[in-house]
Amino acid sequence: MVEKPTPIELQKYLSGVDYPISKNDLLDTARNQGAPDHVVEALESVDQDEFDGPTAVSSAVSGG
């Protein structure tokens, strides 16, 4: 089971993102900003392909 990052932790590694953004671009941003493995894995595990804002990212990662 992947450890789920908190919304604050997610946004720490996604600062400066222009929404809407694709899942691939979101992953690239997280990696480029030094996100730890559990954050990258949580983003990889979501089924959504595009996000319209930080709340959408947090909701998708938390399973909401």
PQR file of N, CA, C, O and H, with PARSE charges and radii, in Angstrom:
ATOM      1  N   MET A   1       0.846  -1.196   0.000 -0.4000 1.5000
ATOM      2  CA  MET A   1       0.000   0.000   0.000 -0.0000 2.0000
ATOM      3  C   MET A   1       0.883   1.249   0.000  0.5500 1.7000
ATOM      4  O   MET A   1       1.833   1.359   0.774 -0.5500 1.4000
ATOM      5  N   VAL A   2       0.554   2.154  -0.860 -0.4000 1.5000
ATOM      6  CA  VAL A   2       1.325   3.395  -0.986 -0.0000 2.0000
ATOM      7  C   VAL A   2       0.921   4.348   0.130  0.5500 1.7000
ATOM      8  O   VAL A   2      -0.268   4.557   0.372 -0.5500 1.4000
ATOM      9  H   VAL A   2      -0.218   2.065  -1.489  0.4000 1.0000
ATOM     10  N   GLU A   3       1.905   4.926   0.809 -0.4000 1.5000
ATOM     11  CA  GLU A   3       1.630   5.951   1.814 -0.0000 2.0000
ATOM     12  C   GLU A   3       1.047   7.163   1.102  0.5500 1.7000
ATOM     13  O   GLU A   3       1.617   7.652   0.126 -0.5500 1.4000
ATOM     14  H   GLU A   3       2.871   4.757   0.612  0.4000 1.0000
ATOM     15  N   LYS A   4      -0.085   7.644   1.592 -0.4000 1.5000
ATOM     16  CA  LYS A   4      -0.736   8.783   0.939 -0.0000 2.0000
ATOM     17  C   LYS A   4      -0.186  10.094   1.496  0.5500 1.7000
ATOM     18  O   LYS A   4      -0.233  10.329   2.704 -0.5500 1.4000
ATOM     19  H   LYS A   4      -0.548   7.247   2.385  0.4000 1.0000
ATOM     20  N   PRO A   5       0.326  10.931   0.627 -0.5600 1.5000
ATOM     21  CA  PRO A   5       0.830  12.234   1.080  0.2800 2.0000
ATOM     22  C   PRO A   5      -0.321  13.150   1.480  0.5500 1.7000
ATOM     23  O   PRO A   5      -1.442  13.012   0.990 -0.5500 1.4000
ATOM     24  N   THR A   6      -0.032  14.070   2.362 -0.4000 1.5000
ATOM     25  CA  THR A   6      -1.034  15.053   2.772 -0.0000 2.0000
ATOM     26  C   THR A   6      -1.207  16.084   1.656  0.5500 1.7000
ATOM     27  O   THR A   6      -0.319  16.241   0.818 -0.5500 1.4000
ATOM     28  H   THR A   6       0.878  14.182   2.760  0.4000 1.0000
ATOM     29  N   PRO A   7      -2.348  16.792   1.639 -0.5600 1.5000
ATOM     30  CA  PRO A   7      -2.523  17.852   0.634  0.2800 2.0000
ATOM     31  C   PRO A   7      -1.402  18.895   0.690  0.5500 1.7000
ATOM     32  O   PRO A   7      -0.957  19.381  -0.350 -0.5500 1.4000
ATOM     33  N   ILE A   8      -0.947  19.237   1.892 -0.4000 1.5000
ATOM     34  CA  ILE A   8       0.134  20.222   2.030 -0.0000 2.0000
ATOM     35  C   ILE A   8       1.419  19.677   1.420  0.5500 1.7000
ATOM     36  O   ILE A   8       2.143  20.403   0.739 -0.5500 1.4000
ATOM     37  H   ILE A   8      -1.308  18.842   2.737  0.4000 1.0000
ATOM     38  N   GLU A   9       1.700  18.414   1.660 -0.4000 1.5000
ATOM     39  CA  GLU A   9       2.901  17.791   1.098 -0.0000 2.0000
ATOM     40  C   GLU A   9       2.825  17.761  -0.429  0.5500 1.7000
ATOM     41  O   GLU A   9       3.810  18.042  -1.111 -0.5500 1.4000
ATOM     42  H   GLU A   9       1.112  17.824   2.214  0.4000 1.0000
ATOM     43  N   LEU A  10       1.655  17.420  -0.957 -0.4000 1.5000
ATOM     44  CA  LEU A  10       1.479  17.411  -2.413 -0.0000 2.0000
ATOM     45  C   LEU A  10       1.784  18.783  -3.001  0.5500 1.7000
ATOM     46  O   LEU A  10       2.542  18.895  -3.964 -0.5500 1.4000
ATOM     47  H   LEU A  10       0.854  17.191  -0.403  0.4000 1.0000
ATOM     48  N   GLN A  11       1.201  19.812  -2.429 -0.4000 1.5000
ATOM     49  CA  GLN A  11       1.365  21.150  -2.983 -0.0000 2.0000
ATOM     50  C   GLN A  11       2.795  21.667  -2.841  0.5500 1.7000
ATOM     51  O   GLN A  11       3.242  22.500  -3.629 -0.5500 1.4000
ATOM     52  H   GLN A  11       0.585  19.721  -1.647  0.4000 1.0000
ATOM     53  N   LYS A  12       3.501  21.173  -1.839 -0.4000 1.5000
ATOM     54  CA  LYS A  12       4.909  21.552  -1.675 -0.0000 2.0000
ATOM     55  C   LYS A  12       5.704  21.178  -2.931  0.5500 1.7000
ATOM     56  O   LYS A  12       6.570  21.931  -3.377 -0.5500 1.4000
ATOM     57  H   LYS A  12       3.138  20.497  -1.198  0.4000 1.0000
ATOM     58  N   TYR A  13       5.396  20.010  -3.490 -0.4000 1.5000
ATOM     59  CA  TYR A  13       6.137  19.522  -4.657 -0.0000 2.0000
ATOM     60  C   TYR A  13       5.473  19.870  -5.981  0.5500 1.7000
ATOM     61  O   TYR A  13       5.974  19.514  -7.048 -0.5500 1.4000
ATOM     62  H   TYR A  13       4.693  19.398  -3.127  0.4000 1.0000
ATOM     63  N   LEU A  14       4.347  20.567  -5.908 -0.4000 1.5000
ATOM     64  CA  LEU A  14       3.640  20.965  -7.131 -0.0000 2.0000
ATOM     65  C   LEU A  14       3.493  22.474  -7.225  0.5500 1.7000
ATOM     66  O   LEU A  14       2.633  22.974  -7.951 -0.5500 1.4000
ATOM     67  H   LEU A  14       3.941  20.857  -5.041  0.4000 1.0000
ATOM     68  N   SER A  15       4.319  23.193  -6.503 -0.4000 1.5000
ATOM     69  CA  SER A  15       4.220  24.648  -6.532 -0.0000 2.0000
ATOM     70  C   SER A  15       4.564  25.176  -7.921  0.5500 1.7000
ATOM     71  O   SER A  15       5.458  24.667  -8.596 -0.5500 1.4000
ATOM     72  H   SER A  15       5.017  22.787  -5.913  0.4000 1.0000
ATOM     73  N   GLY A  16       3.839  26.200  -8.325 -0.4000 1.5000
ATOM     74  CA  GLY A  16       4.089  26.820  -9.620 -0.0000 2.0000
ATOM     75  C   GLY A  16       3.404  26.147 -10.793  0.5500 1.7000
ATOM     76  O   GLY A  16       3.599  26.552 -11.939 -0.5500 1.4000
ATOM     77  H   GLY A  16       3.112  26.614  -7.777  0.4000 1.0000
ATOM     78  N   VAL A  17       2.602  25.120 -10.523 -0.4000 1.5000
ATOM     79  CA  VAL A  17       1.909  24.401 -11.595 -0.0000 2.0000
ATOM     80  C   VAL A  17       0.800  25.282 -12.171  0.5500 1.7000
ATOM     81  O   VAL A  17       0.048  25.921 -11.434 -0.5500 1.4000
ATOM     82  H   VAL A  17       2.444  24.791  -9.592  0.4000 1.0000
ATOM     83  N   ASP A  18       0.715  25.302 -13.496 -0.4000 1.5000
ATOM     84  CA  ASP A  18      -0.386  25.978 -14.177 -0.0000 2.0000
ATOM     85  C   ASP A  18      -1.442  24.942 -14.524  0.5500 1.7000
ATOM     86  O   ASP A  18      -1.186  23.995 -15.267 -0.5500 1.4000
ATOM     87  H   ASP A  18       1.326  24.783 -14.095  0.4000 1.0000
ATOM     88  N   TYR A  19      -2.630  25.139 -13.974 -0.4000 1.5000
ATOM     89  CA  TYR A  19      -3.737  24.214 -14.232 -0.0000 2.0000
ATOM     90  C   TYR A  19      -4.595  24.750 -15.357  0.5500 1.7000
ATOM     91  O   TYR A  19      -4.650  25.965 -15.546 -0.5500 1.4000
ATOM     92  H   TYR A  19      -2.838  25.908 -13.370  0.4000 1.0000
ATOM     93  N   PRO A  20      -5.276  23.888 -16.122 -0.5600 1.5000
ATOM     94  CA  PRO A  20      -5.255  22.433 -16.019  0.2800 2.0000
ATOM     95  C   PRO A  20      -3.909  21.854 -16.447  0.5500 1.7000
ATOM     96  O   PRO A  20      -3.160  22.457 -17.215 -0.5500 1.4000
ATOM     97  N   ILE A  21      -3.630  20.649 -15.914 -0.4000 1.5000
ATOM     98  CA  ILE A  21      -2.356  19.991 -16.203 -0.0000 2.0000
ATOM     99  C   ILE A  21      -2.584  18.495 -16.366  0.5500 1.7000
ATOM    100  O   ILE A  21      -3.443  17.910 -15.705 -0.5500 1.4000
ATOM    101  H   ILE A  21      -4.238  20.160 -15.289  0.4000 1.0000
ATOM    102  N   SER A  22      -1.813  17.889 -17.244 -0.4000 1.5000
ATOM    103  CA  SER A  22      -1.932  16.452 -17.452 -0.0000 2.0000
ATOM    104  C   SER A  22      -1.219  15.697 -16.327  0.5500 1.7000
ATOM    105  O   SER A  22      -0.353  16.241 -15.641 -0.5500 1.4000
ATOM    106  H   SER A  22      -1.115  18.364 -17.781  0.4000 1.0000
ATOM    107  N   LYS A  23      -1.598  14.455 -16.162 -0.4000 1.5000
ATOM    108  CA  LYS A  23      -0.963  13.609 -15.151 -0.0000 2.0000
ATOM    109  C   LYS A  23       0.537  13.499 -15.402  0.5500 1.7000
ATOM    110  O   LYS A  23       1.327  13.569 -14.460 -0.5500 1.4000
ATOM    111  H   LYS A  23      -2.301  14.013 -16.720  0.4000 1.0000
ATOM    112  N   ASN A  24       0.937  13.329 -16.657 -0.4000 1.5000
ATOM    113  CA  ASN A  24       2.365  13.204 -16.976 -0.0000 2.0000
ATOM    114  C   ASN A  24       3.144  14.465 -16.620  0.5500 1.7000
ATOM    115  O   ASN A  24       4.239  14.384 -16.065 -0.5500 1.4000
ATOM    116  H   ASN A  24       0.295  13.272 -17.422  0.4000 1.0000
ATOM    117  N   ASP A  25       2.579  15.635 -16.940 -0.4000 1.5000
ATOM    118  CA  ASP A  25       3.250  16.888 -16.605 -0.0000 2.0000
ATOM    119  C   ASP A  25       3.306  17.099 -15.093  0.5500 1.7000
ATOM    120  O   ASP A  25       4.278  17.642 -14.569 -0.5500 1.4000
ATOM    121  H   ASP A  25       1.689  15.701 -17.391  0.4000 1.0000
ATOM    122  N   LEU A  26       2.261  16.668 -14.405 -0.4000 1.5000
ATOM    123  CA  LEU A  26       2.231  16.766 -12.947 -0.0000 2.0000
ATOM    124  C   LEU A  26       3.337  15.892 -12.345  0.5500 1.7000
ATOM    125  O   LEU A  26       4.042  16.315 -11.429 -0.5500 1.4000
ATOM    126  H   LEU A  26       1.471  16.228 -14.831  0.4000 1.0000
ATOM    127  N   LEU A  27       3.478  14.687 -12.864 -0.4000 1.5000
ATOM    128  CA  LEU A  27       4.540  13.785 -12.399 -0.0000 2.0000
ATOM    129  C   LEU A  27       5.919  14.373 -12.675  0.5500 1.7000
ATOM    130  O   LEU A  27       6.805  14.309 -11.823 -0.5500 1.4000
ATOM    131  H   LEU A  27       2.905  14.343 -13.608  0.4000 1.0000
ATOM    132  N   ASP A  28       6.100  14.939 -13.849 -0.4000 1.5000
ATOM    133  CA  ASP A  28       7.392  15.570 -14.179 -0.0000 2.0000
ATOM    134  C   ASP A  28       7.710  16.694 -13.207  0.5500 1.7000
ATOM    135  O   ASP A  28       8.842  16.816 -12.737 -0.5500 1.4000
ATOM    136  H   ASP A  28       5.380  14.991 -14.542  0.4000 1.0000
ATOM    137  N   THR A  29       6.704  17.520 -12.903 -0.4000 1.5000
ATOM    138  CA  THR A  29       6.905  18.629 -11.968 -0.0000 2.0000
ATOM    139  C   THR A  29       7.289  18.109 -10.594  0.5500 1.7000
ATOM    140  O   THR A  29       8.232  18.608  -9.980 -0.5500 1.4000
ATOM    141  H   THR A  29       5.785  17.421 -13.284  0.4000 1.0000
ATOM    142  N   ALA A  30       6.569  17.117 -10.110 -0.4000 1.5000
ATOM    143  CA  ALA A  30       6.857  16.559  -8.791 -0.0000 2.0000
ATOM    144  C   ALA A  30       8.284  16.015  -8.735  0.5500 1.7000
ATOM    145  O   ALA A  30       9.018  16.278  -7.783 -0.5500 1.4000
ATOM    146  H   ALA A  30       5.803  16.712 -10.609  0.4000 1.0000
ATOM    147  N   ARG A  31       8.667  15.262  -9.753 -0.4000 1.5000
ATOM    148  CA  ARG A  31      10.031  14.700  -9.790 -0.0000 2.0000
ATOM    149  C   ARG A  31      11.083  15.808  -9.843  0.5500 1.7000
ATOM    150  O   ARG A  31      12.089  15.749  -9.137 -0.5500 1.4000
ATOM    151  H   ARG A  31       8.070  15.049 -10.527  0.4000 1.0000
ATOM    152  N   ASN A  32      10.849  16.808 -10.674 -0.4000 1.5000
ATOM    153  CA  ASN A  32      11.804  17.907 -10.828 -0.0000 2.0000
ATOM    154  C   ASN A  32      11.956  18.722  -9.553  0.5500 1.7000
ATOM    155  O   ASN A  32      12.994  19.346  -9.329 -0.5500 1.4000
ATOM    156  H   ASN A  32      10.032  16.856 -11.247  0.4000 1.0000
ATOM    157  N   GLN A  33      10.922  18.718  -8.716 -0.4000 1.5000
ATOM    158  CA  GLN A  33      10.979  19.465  -7.463 -0.0000 2.0000
ATOM    159  C   GLN A  33      11.402  18.586  -6.288  0.5500 1.7000
ATOM    160  O   GLN A  33      11.303  18.994  -5.131 -0.5500 1.4000
ATOM    161  H   GLN A  33      10.079  18.212  -8.898  0.4000 1.0000
ATOM    162  N   GLY A  34      11.873  17.383  -6.593 -0.4000 1.5000
ATOM    163  CA  GLY A  34      12.443  16.526  -5.560 -0.0000 2.0000
ATOM    164  C   GLY A  34      11.445  15.794  -4.696  0.5500 1.7000
ATOM    165  O   GLY A  34      11.743  15.478  -3.544 -0.5500 1.4000
ATOM    166  H   GLY A  34      11.954  17.052  -7.533  0.4000 1.0000
ATOM    167  N   ALA A  35      10.266  15.517  -5.224 -0.4000 1.5000
ATOM    168  CA  ALA A  35       9.266  14.797  -4.441 -0.0000 2.0000
ATOM    169  C   ALA A  35       9.779  13.412  -4.058  0.5500 1.7000
ATOM    170  O   ALA A  35      10.392  12.727  -4.876 -0.5500 1.4000
ATOM    171  H   ALA A  35      10.024  15.774  -6.159  0.4000 1.0000
ATOM    172  N   PRO A  36       9.530  13.000  -2.813 -0.5600 1.5000
ATOM    173  CA  PRO A  36       9.937  11.659  -2.396  0.2800 2.0000
ATOM    174  C   PRO A  36       9.133  10.584  -3.123  0.5500 1.7000
ATOM    175  O   PRO A  36       8.077  10.862  -3.691 -0.5500 1.4000
ATOM    176  N   ASP A  37       9.637   9.373  -3.099 -0.4000 1.5000
ATOM    177  CA  ASP A  37       9.010   8.270  -3.836 -0.0000 2.0000
ATOM    178  C   ASP A  37       7.533   8.101  -3.520  0.5500 1.7000
ATOM    179  O   ASP A  37       6.735   7.872  -4.429 -0.5500 1.4000
ATOM    180  H   ASP A  37      10.495   9.147  -2.637  0.4000 1.0000
ATOM    181  N   HIS A  38       7.146   8.211  -2.236 -0.4000 1.5000
ATOM    182  CA  HIS A  38       5.733   7.964  -1.905 -0.0000 2.0000
ATOM    183  C   HIS A  38       4.804   9.012  -2.523  0.5500 1.7000
ATOM    184  O   HIS A  38       3.640   8.716  -2.795 -0.5500 1.4000
ATOM    185  H   HIS A  38       7.794   8.397  -1.498  0.4000 1.0000
ATOM    186  N   VAL A  39       5.298  10.225  -2.746 -0.4000 1.5000
ATOM    187  CA  VAL A  39       4.486  11.258  -3.398 -0.0000 2.0000
ATOM    188  C   VAL A  39       4.340  10.928  -4.887  0.5500 1.7000
ATOM    189  O   VAL A  39       3.238  10.981  -5.432 -0.5500 1.4000
ATOM    190  H   VAL A  39       6.244  10.466  -2.525  0.4000 1.0000
ATOM    191  N   VAL A  40       5.444  10.591  -5.535 -0.4000 1.5000
ATOM    192  CA  VAL A  40       5.407  10.225  -6.958 -0.0000 2.0000
ATOM    193  C   VAL A  40       4.529   8.992  -7.170  0.5500 1.7000
ATOM    194  O   VAL A  40       3.721   8.953  -8.098 -0.5500 1.4000
ATOM    195  H   VAL A  40       6.340  10.547  -5.092  0.4000 1.0000
ATOM    196  N   GLU A  41       4.692   7.985  -6.308 -0.4000 1.5000
ATOM    197  CA  GLU A  41       3.894   6.758  -6.445 -0.0000 2.0000
ATOM    198  C   GLU A  41       2.407   7.026  -6.243  0.5500 1.7000
ATOM    199  O   GLU A  41       1.570   6.438  -6.929 -0.5500 1.4000
ATOM    200  H   GLU A  41       5.349   8.017  -5.555  0.4000 1.0000
ATOM    201  N   ALA A  42       2.079   7.905  -5.313 -0.4000 1.5000
ATOM    202  CA  ALA A  42       0.669   8.249  -5.094 -0.0000 2.0000
ATOM    203  C   ALA A  42       0.090   8.931  -6.331  0.5500 1.7000
ATOM    204  O   ALA A  42      -1.042   8.648  -6.724 -0.5500 1.4000
ATOM    205  H   ALA A  42       2.758   8.383  -4.756  0.4000 1.0000
ATOM    206  N   LEU A  43       0.856   9.823  -6.942 -0.4000 1.5000
ATOM    207  CA  LEU A  43       0.387  10.490  -8.166 -0.0000 2.0000
ATOM    208  C   LEU A  43       0.266   9.499  -9.321  0.5500 1.7000
ATOM    209  O   LEU A  43      -0.675   9.575 -10.112 -0.5500 1.4000
ATOM    210  H   LEU A  43       1.776  10.053  -6.623  0.4000 1.0000
ATOM    211  N   GLU A  44       1.215   8.569  -9.418 -0.4000 1.5000
ATOM    212  CA  GLU A  44       1.169   7.560 -10.480 -0.0000 2.0000
ATOM    213  C   GLU A  44      -0.043   6.652 -10.342  0.5500 1.7000
ATOM    214  O   GLU A  44      -0.560   6.150 -11.340 -0.5500 1.4000
ATOM    215  H   GLU A  44       1.979   8.507  -8.776  0.4000 1.0000
ATOM    216  N   SER A  45      -0.495   6.441  -9.126 -0.4000 1.5000
ATOM    217  CA  SER A  45      -1.563   5.474  -8.874 -0.0000 2.0000
ATOM    218  C   SER A  45      -2.966   5.992  -9.188  0.5500 1.7000
ATOM    219  O   SER A  45      -3.912   5.206  -9.238 -0.5500 1.4000
ATOM    220  H   SER A  45      -0.076   6.849  -8.315  0.4000 1.0000
ATOM    221  N   VAL A  46      -3.117   7.298  -9.400 -0.4000 1.5000
ATOM    222  CA  VAL A  46      -4.459   7.822  -9.673 -0.0000 2.0000
ATOM    223  C   VAL A  46      -4.888   7.513 -11.105  0.5500 1.7000
ATOM    224  O   VAL A  46      -4.063   7.416 -12.013 -0.5500 1.4000
ATOM    225  H   VAL A  46      -2.349   7.937  -9.360  0.4000 1.0000
ATOM    226  N   ASP A  47      -6.206   7.361 -11.281 -0.4000 1.5000
ATOM    227  CA  ASP A  47      -6.754   7.013 -12.595 -0.0000 2.0000
ATOM    228  C   ASP A  47      -7.014   8.224 -13.477  0.5500 1.7000
ATOM    229  O   ASP A  47      -7.230   8.086 -14.681 -0.5500 1.4000
ATOM    230  H   ASP A  47      -6.876   7.439 -10.543  0.4000 1.0000
ATOM    231  N   GLN A  48      -6.994   9.392 -12.890 -0.4000 1.5000
ATOM    232  CA  GLN A  48      -7.303  10.626 -13.618 -0.0000 2.0000
ATOM    233  C   GLN A  48      -6.144  11.018 -14.541  0.5500 1.7000
ATOM    234  O   GLN A  48      -4.978  10.863 -14.178 -0.5500 1.4000
ATOM    235  H   GLN A  48      -6.818   9.505 -11.912  0.4000 1.0000
ATOM    236  N   ASP A  49      -6.470  11.528 -15.737 -0.4000 1.5000
ATOM    237  CA  ASP A  49      -5.445  11.920 -16.708 -0.0000 2.0000
ATOM    238  C   ASP A  49      -5.187  13.423 -16.751  0.5500 1.7000
ATOM    239  O   ASP A  49      -4.174  13.864 -17.293 -0.5500 1.4000
ATOM    240  H   ASP A  49      -7.418  11.654 -16.032  0.4000 1.0000
ATOM    241  N   GLU A  50      -6.108  14.217 -16.178 -0.4000 1.5000
ATOM    242  CA  GLU A  50      -5.939  15.666 -16.177 -0.0000 2.0000
ATOM    243  C   GLU A  50      -6.550  16.236 -14.904  0.5500 1.7000
ATOM    244  O   GLU A  50      -7.530  15.713 -14.372 -0.5500 1.4000
ATOM    245  H   GLU A  50      -6.932  13.859 -15.738  0.4000 1.0000
ATOM    246  N   PHE A  51      -5.944  17.322 -14.431 -0.4000 1.5000
ATOM    247  CA  PHE A  51      -6.373  17.945 -13.183 -0.0000 2.0000
ATOM    248  C   PHE A  51      -6.624  19.423 -13.420  0.5500 1.7000
ATOM    249  O   PHE A  51      -5.845  20.095 -14.095 -0.5500 1.4000
ATOM    250  H   PHE A  51      -5.148  17.746 -14.863  0.4000 1.0000
ATOM    251  N   ASP A  52      -7.733  19.932 -12.852 -0.4000 1.5000
ATOM    252  CA  ASP A  52      -8.075  21.329 -13.073 -0.0000 2.0000
ATOM    253  C   ASP A  52      -7.665  22.238 -11.923  0.5500 1.7000
ATOM    254  O   ASP A  52      -7.894  23.446 -11.980 -0.5500 1.4000
ATOM    255  H   ASP A  52      -8.366  19.386 -12.304  0.4000 1.0000
ATOM    256  N   GLY A  53      -7.068  21.681 -10.889 -0.4000 1.5000
ATOM    257  CA  GLY A  53      -6.599  22.495  -9.774 -0.0000 2.0000
ATOM    258  C   GLY A  53      -6.033  21.637  -8.657  0.5500 1.7000
ATOM    259  O   GLY A  53      -6.139  20.411  -8.697 -0.5500 1.4000
ATOM    260  H   GLY A  53      -6.882  20.699 -10.842  0.4000 1.0000
ATOM    261  N   PRO A  54      -5.433  22.273  -7.660 -0.5600 1.5000
ATOM    262  CA  PRO A  54      -4.821  21.537  -6.555  0.2800 2.0000
ATOM    263  C   PRO A  54      -5.808  20.664  -5.794  0.5500 1.7000
ATOM    264  O   PRO A  54      -5.452  19.588  -5.312 -0.5500 1.4000
ATOM    265  N   THR A  55      -7.050  21.129  -5.686 -0.4000 1.5000
ATOM    266  CA  THR A  55      -8.052  20.338  -4.971 -0.0000 2.0000
ATOM    267  C   THR A  55      -8.336  19.028  -5.699  0.5500 1.7000
ATOM    268  O   THR A  55      -8.546  17.997  -5.061 -0.5500 1.4000
ATOM    269  H   THR A  55      -7.340  22.003  -6.077  0.4000 1.0000
ATOM    270  N   ALA A  56      -8.342  19.064  -7.023 -0.4000 1.5000
ATOM    271  CA  ALA A  56      -8.558  17.862  -7.817 -0.0000 2.0000
ATOM    272  C   ALA A  56      -7.426  16.855  -7.616  0.5500 1.7000
ATOM    273  O   ALA A  56      -7.660  15.648  -7.568 -0.5500 1.4000
ATOM    274  H   ALA A  56      -8.172  19.902  -7.541  0.4000 1.0000
ATOM    275  N   VAL A  57      -6.206  17.359  -7.501 -0.4000 1.5000
ATOM    276  CA  VAL A  57      -5.060  16.476  -7.258 -0.0000 2.0000
ATOM    277  C   VAL A  57      -5.185  15.827  -5.885  0.5500 1.7000
ATOM    278  O   VAL A  57      -5.045  14.611  -5.755 -0.5500 1.4000
ATOM    279  H   VAL A  57      -6.015  18.340  -7.540  0.4000 1.0000
ATOM    280  N   SER A  58      -5.446  16.627  -4.875 -0.4000 1.5000
ATOM    281  CA  SER A  58      -5.577  16.110  -3.510 -0.0000 2.0000
ATOM    282  C   SER A  58      -6.706  15.098  -3.418  0.5500 1.7000
ATOM    283  O   SER A  58      -6.560  14.053  -2.783 -0.5500 1.4000
ATOM    284  H   SER A  58      -5.560  17.614  -4.981  0.4000 1.0000
ATOM    285  N   SER A  59      -7.818  15.400  -4.043 -0.4000 1.5000
ATOM    286  CA  SER A  59      -8.976  14.511  -4.018 -0.0000 2.0000
ATOM    287  C   SER A  59      -8.661  13.176  -4.701  0.5500 1.7000
ATOM    288  O   SER A  59      -9.014  12.114  -4.187 -0.5500 1.4000
ATOM    289  H   SER A  59      -7.936  16.248  -4.559  0.4000 1.0000
ATOM    290  N   ALA A  60      -8.000  13.231  -5.850 -0.4000 1.5000
ATOM    291  CA  ALA A  60      -7.667  12.011  -6.580 -0.0000 2.0000
ATOM    292  C   ALA A  60      -6.695  11.136  -5.780  0.5500 1.7000
ATOM    293  O   ALA A  60      -6.845   9.915  -5.733 -0.5500 1.4000
ATOM    294  H   ALA A  60      -7.713  14.094  -6.268  0.4000 1.0000
ATOM    295  N   VAL A  61      -5.710  11.762  -5.160 -0.4000 1.5000
ATOM    296  CA  VAL A  61      -4.707  11.012  -4.385 -0.0000 2.0000
ATOM    297  C   VAL A  61      -5.334  10.396  -3.143  0.5500 1.7000
ATOM    298  O   VAL A  61      -4.995   9.275  -2.763 -0.5500 1.4000
ATOM    299  H   VAL A  61      -5.588  12.754  -5.198  0.4000 1.0000
ATOM    300  N   SER A  62      -6.249  11.124  -2.510 -0.4000 1.5000
ATOM    301  CA  SER A  62      -6.859  10.611  -1.273 -0.0000 2.0000
ATOM    302  C   SER A  62      -7.966   9.600  -1.539  0.5500 1.7000
ATOM    303  O   SER A  62      -8.500   8.984  -0.617 -0.5500 1.4000
ATOM    304  H   SER A  62      -6.525  12.034  -2.819  0.4000 1.0000
ATOM    305  N   GLY A  63      -8.302   9.442  -2.815 -0.4000 1.5000
ATOM    306  CA  GLY A  63      -9.328   8.468  -3.172 -0.0000 2.0000
ATOM    307  C   GLY A  63     -10.739   9.033  -3.128  0.5500 1.7000
ATOM    308  O   GLY A  63     -11.723   8.298  -3.210 -0.5500 1.4000
ATOM    309  H   GLY A  63      -7.869   9.943  -3.564  0.4000 1.0000
ATOM    310  N   GLY A  64     -10.818  10.364  -2.994 -0.4000 1.5000
ATOM    311  CA  GLY A  64     -12.139  11.014  -2.918 -0.0000 2.0000
ATOM    312  C   GLY A  64     -12.627  11.304  -4.242  0.5500 1.7000
ATOM    313  O   GLY A  64     -13.721  11.850  -4.390 -0.5500 1.4000
ATOM    314  H   GLY A  64     -10.019  10.961  -2.928  0.4000 1.0000
TER
END
